[in-house]
């Protein structure tokens, strides 16, 4: 009947919506992982820069007779 067709279409559209929401959830999780990884890289590079700056400062002090 016409109602059955409409109900089936509603089921199909609901499933599409669920699938779309799940895909979006997965995409967001992937992006969050990428952001976390990039933040770790940033933190690591900042630490390396701080060590390099401290080393440079110590070398400058030695060169200036300190």
C-alpha positions in Angstrom: 0.0 0.0 0.0 1.0 3.6 -0.2 1.5 3.8 3.6 3.9 0.9 3.4 5.9 2.6 0.7 6.0 5.8 2.8 7.0 3.9 5.9 9.8 2.1 4.0 11.0 5.4 2.6 11.0 6.9 6.2 13.0 3.9 7.4 15.5 4.3 4.5 15.9 8.0 5.2 16.3 7.4 8.9 19.0 4.9 8.1 20.8 7.4 5.8 20.7 9.9 8.6 22.1 7.5 11.1 24.8 6.5 8.7 25.6 10.1 8.0 25.8 10.9 11.7 28.1 8.0 12.3 30.3 9.0 9.5 30.5 12.6 10.9 31.3 11.2 14.4 34.1 9.2 12.9 35.5 12.2 11.0 35.4 14.3 14.1 37.3 11.6 16.0 39.9 11.4 13.3 40.3 15.2 13.3 40.6 15.2 17.1 43.4 12.5 16.9 45.2 14.6 14.3 44.9 17.7 16.5 46.3 15.8 19.5 49.2 14.5 17.5 50.0 18.0 16.2 49.8 19.4 19.7 52.3 16.8 20.9 54.6 17.8 18.1 54.2 21.5 19.0 55.0 20.7 22.7 58.0 18.7 21.7 59.3 21.4 19.4 58.8 24.0 22.1 60.8 21.9 24.5 63.6 21.5 21.9 63.6 25.2 21.3 63.9 25.9 25.0 66.8 23.5 25.3 68.5 25.1 22.2 67.9 28.6 23.7 69.4 27.6 27.0 72.4 26.0 25.2 72.9 29.1 23.1 72.7 31.3 26.2 75.3 29.2 27.9 77.7 29.2 24.9 77.3 33.0 24.6 78.1 33.4 28.3 81.3 31.2 27.9 82.3 33.2 24.8 82.0 36.5 26.6 84.3 35.2 29.4 81.5 34.5 31.9 
